[in-house]
Structures are given as structure tokens and as C-alpha cells.
Amino acid sequence: MAEKFVTIVRILSFLIYLFSIYWQYIVQPPFLSPERKLFGPLIYLTYWDLLLQTGFFFLLLINQLFDSRRLKNFIDLIFYALALPISWIVSSSFWILWAIDRELVLPASMDPYYPPWLNHSTHTMIAILTIMELFVGKHKPPQTRKGFFIFFTFVITYAIWSLYLRMAMGFWVYPFLDQMNSTFVTLFYISSLFLYSMTYFVSLFCGKYLCNNNQDHRPVKQRKNR
């Protein structure tokens, strides 16, 4: 029964993510500058994460059909290296800034084009579902260095992308950066990389703790026969 419920949740999540991707391409605010319209939602880390979560849940469903050990190992790696920490980063960063001033991240003028259901599917649901996977997905934590290399490469790639948009296209992805001088922008990027890295290690620690805890709760006879 529990497995069927998890499967249903995964299917619904995948479909919601797909529709969220579709919505953002067909519904774009008319008042955006040509530079922002050029790349559409791809300028946002939220959208990168949405694509990531969609691919991750697709792999989960495929593996439920074929039950491949190699695919399961790859899914576990992607979960701890990207899906889990990036979802936490996107969700926590967005809602912290929203609590300070929503105009910093999602101005009220965007509501007709970015409705509440889409806001929660891209900024709330992503974290809730990865936490669910952390507890029920039985994902094995990867080697720390290997996972961190993948995670850091992803984060650095987005940082370079956001800097490119500023230097080549003339705009910051997030409006609050316009209020900072070059020194504060540099400090912001460095501190963000540090905090993001800590998020990776926290998520990996949670996974290892749960994995070890689950092993310790197996029957004594089963542990002795490993």
C-alpha cells in the first residue's frame, strides 16, 4: 500500500512538473525586455531546478518499471548531488527573500503570469517531495567527493551563466542585485557558494544518518549475516 502511494505521488509530481515547464513557455509577461524574453525562464535557477526535478522523477518511474541496479545507482548519485540540495537551496532562498520583500523575487505584477499554483510547484513542492524521497526512496549516499564535484560544477555553471547575462545582455537575473555595487555582488556570490556547499554537506549527512539508522534497525540475525 505504501509503495503504491509513493508511486502515485511520483507520477503526479512528474505530471505537475511537466505542466509547469509547459506553462512557463506559453505564458510569458508581455512587459519583459527583449533580452529577458530571449532565453525565457532558462535565466532562472528555479527553472533549472524544475528541469532537474522533472528528469529525476522520470528516472524514478523508469527504474520502477525496469528495476536496474545501474540506473538505481545513478539515481542515488543525482539525488544527493543535485536533486536534494538544489531543491533546498531554491526553496529556502525564495521564501526567505519573499518574507523580506516579495518584490525582490516575484513582483506582484507577475501574478497573472506566475499564479500561486505555479509558485508552489516550483518553490514549495520541490523541497517537500525531495524530503519525502529522502525518507522513503532508499537512496544510497554517494562518495562525498564525487557528489560534491557534480554539485559544485552545477552551481558554478549557473553562477557563470548569471554573470554572462549581466555582462553580455545587460541585466541581473534577480533585481535586488541591481542595488549592490561590485564589491557587495562579489561578496554575495562568494557567500552564496559557501552556503550552497554547506547545504550539500547537510543533505549528504542526513542521507548517511538515515541510511545507517535503517541498517541498525534491521534484525540482529540479518546484520550478522551480512
C-alpha positions as CSV (number, residue, x, y, z in Angstrom):
1,M,0.0,0.0,0.0
2,A,2.8,2.4,0.9
3,E,4.7,1.6,-2.3
4,K,1.6,2.3,-4.4
5,F,1.1,5.6,-2.6
6,V,4.7,6.6,-3.3
7,T,4.3,5.6,-7.0
8,I,1.1,7.7,-7.3
9,V,2.9,10.7,-5.8
10,R,5.8,10.3,-8.1
11,I,3.6,10.1,-11.2
12,L,1.5,13.2,-10.1
13,S,4.7,15.1,-9.3
14,F,6.2,14.3,-12.7
15,L,3.0,15.4,-14.5
16,I,2.8,18.7,-12.5
17,Y,6.4,19.5,-13.2
18,L,5.8,18.8,-16.9
19,F,2.8,21.2,-17.0
20,S,4.8,23.8,-15.0
21,I,7.5,23.7,-17.7
22,Y,4.9,23.9,-20.5
23,W,3.1,26.8,-18.7
24,Q,6.2,29.0,-18.5
25,Y,6.9,28.7,-22.2
26,I,3.4,29.5,-23.4
27,V,2.6,32.2,-20.8
28,Q,5.2,35.0,-20.7
29,P,4.7,38.5,-19.4
30,P,4.4,41.0,-22.3
31,F,6.3,43.7,-20.4
32,L,9.6,41.8,-20.2
33,S,12.5,43.3,-22.0
34,P,13.6,41.6,-25.3
35,E,16.8,40.5,-23.6
36,R,14.9,38.6,-20.9
37,K,12.5,37.1,-23.5
38,L,15.4,35.8,-25.5
39,F,16.1,32.9,-23.0
40,G,12.8,32.9,-21.3
41,P,12.6,31.0,-18.0
42,L,16.1,29.5,-18.6
43,I,17.6,32.5,-16.9
44,Y,16.3,31.4,-13.5
45,L,17.8,28.8,-11.2
46,T,14.3,27.9,-10.3
47,Y,13.7,26.7,-13.8
48,W,17.0,24.8,-13.9
49,D,15.8,23.0,-10.8
50,L,12.4,22.4,-12.3
51,L,14.0,20.7,-15.3
52,L,16.3,18.7,-12.9
53,Q,13.4,17.5,-10.7
54,T,11.3,16.6,-13.8
55,G,14.2,14.4,-15.1
56,F,14.8,12.9,-11.7
57,F,11.2,11.8,-11.2
58,F,11.1,10.5,-14.7
59,L,14.2,8.3,-13.9
60,L,12.5,7.1,-10.7
61,L,9.4,6.0,-12.6
62,I,11.6,4.3,-15.3
63,N,13.5,2.4,-12.7
64,Q,10.3,1.2,-11.0
65,L,9.4,-0.4,-14.4
66,F,12.8,-2.0,-15.2
67,D,14.4,-2.2,-11.7
68,S,18.0,-1.7,-13.0
69,R,20.8,-1.7,-10.4
70,R,23.0,0.6,-12.6
71,L,20.1,3.1,-13.1
72,K,19.4,3.0,-9.3
73,N,23.0,3.8,-8.5
74,F,22.8,6.8,-11.0
75,I,19.5,8.0,-9.5
76,D,21.0,7.8,-6.0
77,L,24.0,9.9,-7.2
78,I,21.8,12.5,-8.9
79,F,19.5,12.7,-5.8
80,Y,22.3,13.6,-3.3
81,A,24.5,15.6,-5.7
82,L,21.7,17.7,-7.3
83,A,18.0,17.0,-6.7
84,L,18.1,17.2,-2.9
85,P,20.5,20.1,-2.2
86,I,19.4,22.2,-5.2
87,S,15.7,21.9,-4.2
88,W,16.5,23.0,-0.7
89,I,18.6,26.0,-2.0
90,V,15.8,27.1,-4.4
91,S,13.0,26.8,-1.9
92,S,14.7,28.3,1.1
93,S,16.3,31.2,-0.8
94,F,13.0,32.1,-2.4
95,W,10.9,32.0,0.7
96,I,13.4,33.9,2.8
97,L,13.6,36.7,0.2
98,W,9.8,36.6,-0.1
99,A,9.4,37.1,3.6
100,I,11.7,40.1,3.4
101,D,10.1,41.7,0.3
102,R,8.4,39.6,-2.4
103,E,9.2,42.3,-4.9
104,L,12.8,41.1,-4.7
105,V,12.0,37.7,-6.2
106,L,8.4,37.7,-7.6
107,P,6.8,41.1,-8.0
108,A,3.0,41.3,-7.7
109,S,2.8,42.3,-11.4
110,M,3.8,38.7,-12.2
111,D,0.9,37.1,-10.5
112,P,-1.3,36.8,-13.6
113,Y,1.6,35.0,-15.4
114,Y,3.1,33.2,-12.5
115,P,0.0,32.1,-10.4
116,P,0.1,30.7,-6.9
117,W,-0.1,27.0,-8.0
118,L,3.0,27.5,-10.2
119,N,4.8,29.4,-7.4
120,H,4.2,26.5,-5.0
121,S,5.0,23.8,-7.6
122,T,8.4,25.4,-8.3
123,H,9.3,26.7,-4.9
124,T,7.5,24.6,-2.3
125,M,6.6,21.2,-3.7
126,I,10.2,20.6,-4.9
127,A,11.5,20.7,-1.3
128,I,8.7,18.6,0.2
129,L,9.0,15.9,-2.4
130,T,12.8,15.6,-2.1
131,I,12.4,15.3,1.7
132,M,9.8,12.6,1.1
133,E,12.3,10.8,-1.2
134,L,15.0,11.2,1.5
135,F,12.8,9.1,3.9
136,V,11.1,6.6,1.6
137,G,13.3,6.4,-1.6
138,K,16.0,4.2,0.0
139,H,18.7,6.3,-1.8
140,K,22.3,5.3,-1.0
141,P,24.6,8.3,-0.4
142,P,27.5,8.5,-2.9
143,Q,31.1,9.2,-2.2
144,T,31.4,12.7,-0.8
145,R,34.0,14.0,-3.3
146,K,32.2,12.6,-6.3
147,G,28.8,14.0,-5.3
148,F,30.3,17.4,-4.3
149,F,32.1,17.7,-7.7
150,I,28.9,17.2,-9.6
151,F,27.1,19.6,-7.2
152,F,29.8,22.3,-7.4
153,T,30.0,22.1,-11.2
154,F,26.3,22.7,-11.4
155,V,26.4,25.7,-9.1
156,I,29.4,27.2,-10.7
157,T,27.8,26.7,-14.2
158,Y,24.8,28.7,-13.1
159,A,26.9,31.4,-11.5
160,I,28.8,31.8,-14.7
161,W,25.5,31.9,-16.6
162,S,24.1,34.6,-14.4
163,L,27.3,36.7,-14.8
164,Y,27.2,36.2,-18.6
165,L,23.6,37.5,-18.7
166,R,24.8,40.6,-16.8
167,M,27.9,41.3,-18.9
168,A,26.6,40.3,-22.3
169,M,22.8,41.0,-22.0
170,G,22.9,43.9,-19.5
171,F,20.7,42.7,-16.7
172,W,20.8,40.8,-13.5
173,V,18.5,37.8,-13.2
174,Y,17.4,38.9,-9.8
175,P,16.5,42.6,-9.3
176,F,18.0,43.0,-5.8
177,L,21.5,42.7,-7.3
178,D,20.9,46.0,-9.1
179,Q,21.0,47.6,-5.7
180,M,24.6,46.4,-4.9
181,N,27.9,47.7,-6.0
182,S,30.6,45.3,-7.4
183,T,32.1,44.7,-4.0
184,F,28.8,43.5,-2.5
185,V,28.0,41.5,-5.6
186,T,31.3,39.7,-5.2
187,L,30.7,39.0,-1.5
188,F,27.2,37.8,-2.4
189,Y,28.5,35.3,-4.9
190,I,31.2,34.0,-2.6
191,S,28.9,33.7,0.4
192,S,26.3,32.0,-1.7
193,L,28.8,29.4,-2.9
194,F,29.8,28.8,0.7
195,L,26.2,28.4,1.9
196,Y,25.2,26.3,-1.0
197,S,28.2,24.0,-0.3
198,M,27.0,23.7,3.3
199,T,23.6,22.7,2.0
200,Y,25.1,19.8,0.0
201,F,27.0,18.5,3.1
202,V,23.9,18.8,5.3
203,S,21.8,16.9,2.8
204,L,24.5,14.2,2.5
205,F,24.8,14.0,6.3
206,C,21.0,13.5,6.5
207,G,21.2,10.7,4.0
208,K,24.0,8.9,5.7
209,Y,22.3,9.2,9.0
210,L,19.1,7.8,7.8
211,C,20.9,5.1,5.9
212,N,22.9,4.0,8.9
213,N,19.8,4.3,11.1
214,N,17.8,2.0,8.8
215,Q,20.6,-0.6,8.9
216,D,20.8,-0.5,12.7
217,H,17.1,-1.3,12.9
218,R,17.3,-4.4,10.9
219,P,17.0,-7.7,12.8
220,V,20.2,-8.7,14.6
221,K,20.4,-12.1,12.8
222,Q,20.2,-10.3,9.4
223,R,23.0,-7.8,10.4
224,K,25.3,-10.7,11.5
225,N,24.8,-12.4,8.2
226,R,26.0,-9.5,6.0
